[in-house]
Amino acid sequence: MPDATCSACAAGYADCNADKRTDGCEVALTTDPGNCGGCAKACQAANGTPACVNATCQVVSCKTGFANCDADPANGCEVSLADNGNNCGACGKTCSLPNAIPACAASTCVVDKCKTNYGNCNNDPADGCESDLTTDANNCGACGVKVGAT
């Protein structure tokens, strides 16, 4: 609560504008994101919304498509969920697809390319590169090439 007297500010408050006679101890250091824990100690949150809780900066929300995966308020919402192979669509969701080199596109794990002798012949990224091109009679050497077809 502001204190307009010449005494010290109450715990958790400060006279940040140096005008105590007019407005007292005008800043609540425990909740003001522009003066969190001290005058002019502003909370920042890249790609998110900062807050001051108990005189400590925190991230209260992230912009759509971003996340605070490391829970460190100092770097804000540091991860783009749209194209991060270790955080694809959600924190900790790693892209791993059978016989494929995966990638993250539009927050979805996709096949970037297939490992040698494998093909994504059904074009379903969920099962990776499912066809063994050395043994699959319907995909012999390449997707859609049938054994004995001319």
C-alpha positions in Angstrom: 0.0 0.0 0.0 1.4 3.5 -0.8 2.9 5.4 2.1 2.9 9.2 1.6 4.9 9.9 4.7 8.7 10.4 4.9 9.1 7.0 6.5 10.5 4.0 4.7 8.2 2.1 2.3 6.2 -0.9 3.6 7.7 -4.3 2.8 7.1 -5.2 -0.9 6.6 -1.6 -2.0 9.0 1.1 -3.4 9.1 4.7 -4.4 10.4 4.1 -7.9 9.6 7.5 -9.3 11.3 9.3 -6.4 8.1 11.3 -5.6 7.1 9.9 -2.3 5.4 13.1 -1.1 3.0 13.1 -4.0 2.2 9.4 -4.5 4.1 7.6 -1.8 5.5 4.1 -2.4 3.6 3.6 -5.6 5.0 0.3 -6.8 4.2 -3.2 -5.6 7.5 -5.0 -6.2 5.9 -8.4 -5.8 3.4 -8.0 -8.6 4.5 -5.2 -11.0 6.1 -6.7 -14.1 7.9 -3.4 -14.8 9.4 -3.4 -11.4 9.6 -7.0 -10.3 11.6 -7.3 -7.1 13.2 -3.8 -7.6 12.6 -0.6 -9.4 13.1 -0.8 -13.2 13.6 -4.6 -13.1 11.3 -5.4 -15.9 10.1 -8.9 -16.7 10.6 -10.0 -20.4 9.2 -13.0 -22.2 10.2 -13.5 -25.8 7.2 -14.8 -27.7 5.1 -14.7 -24.6 3.5 -12.8 -21.8 5.5 -12.1 -18.6 4.2 -11.6 -15.1 5.7 -10.8 -11.7 4.7 -13.3 -9.0 6.2 -12.9 -5.5 8.8 -10.6 -6.9 10.0 -13.2 -9.4 9.5 -13.0 -13.2 7.5 -15.8 -14.8 6.0 -16.6 -18.2 2.2 -16.9 -17.9 1.4 -17.6 -21.5 3.1 -18.1 -24.9 2.1 -16.9 -28.3 0.4 -19.6 -30.5 3.0 -22.0 -31.8 5.6 -21.2 -29.2 6.4 -22.9 -25.8 8.5 -22.4 -22.7 9.9 -26.0 -22.8 12.8 -25.4 -20.5 10.6 -23.5 -17.9 13.2 -20.7 -17.8 11.5 -17.3 -17.7 14.7 -15.6 -18.7 14.5 -16.8 -22.3 10.6 -16.8 -22.5 8.9 -19.0 -24.9 12.1 -20.2 -26.6 10.8 -23.0 -28.8 8.9 -22.8 -32.1 6.6 -25.9 -32.0 6.1 -25.7 -35.8 9.5 -26.8 -36.9 11.5 -28.2 -33.9 12.2 -31.9 -34.3 12.7 -32.3 -30.6 9.5 -30.4 -29.7 7.2 -30.9 -32.6 3.8 -29.6 -31.7 4.5 -30.0 -28.0 7.4 -29.8 -25.6 9.4 -33.0 -25.6 7.6 -34.6 -28.6 10.6 -35.9 -30.6 10.1 -36.9 -34.2 11.1 -40.5 -34.8 9.9 -42.5 -37.7 10.8 -46.0 -38.8 13.5 -46.2 -41.5 13.3 -42.4 -42.0 15.1 -39.2 -41.4 12.3 -37.2 -39.8 11.5 -33.5 -39.8 8.9 -31.3 -38.1 6.7 -29.2 -40.4 3.6 -27.3 -39.3 3.9 -29.0 -35.8 3.7 -32.5 -37.4 6.4 -35.1 -37.7 7.0 -35.8 -41.4 9.4 -37.9 -43.5 12.3 -35.6 -44.6 13.8 -38.5 -46.5 14.0 -42.3 -46.4 17.0 -44.3 -45.4 18.7 -46.2 -48.2 16.6 -49.0 -49.7 13.4 -47.9 -48.0 10.4 -45.9 -49.3 7.4 -44.1 -48.0 5.2 -45.7 -50.6 1.9 -45.2 -48.8 2.7 -41.5 -48.2 1.7 -41.9 -44.6 4.3 -40.2 -42.3 2.9 -42.0 -39.3 4.6 -45.3 -40.3 7.8 -43.7 -41.7 9.4 -45.4 -44.7 7.4 -48.6 -44.4 8.5 -50.4 -47.6 11.7 -52.3 -47.9 12.5 -51.7 -51.6 14.8 -54.8 -51.7 12.1 -57.3 -50.7 8.7 -55.7 -51.3 7.2 -57.3 -54.5 4.8 -54.3 -54.9 7.6 -51.7 -54.5 10.7 -53.4 -56.1 13.5 -50.9 -56.2 11.1 -47.9 -56.1 7.6 -47.2 -54.9 4.9 -48.6 -57.2 7.2 -50.9 -59.2 5.8 -54.4 -59.1 8.0 -57.5 -59.6 7.5 -58.8 -63.2 5.6 -55.7 -64.4 6.6 -54.4 -67.8 
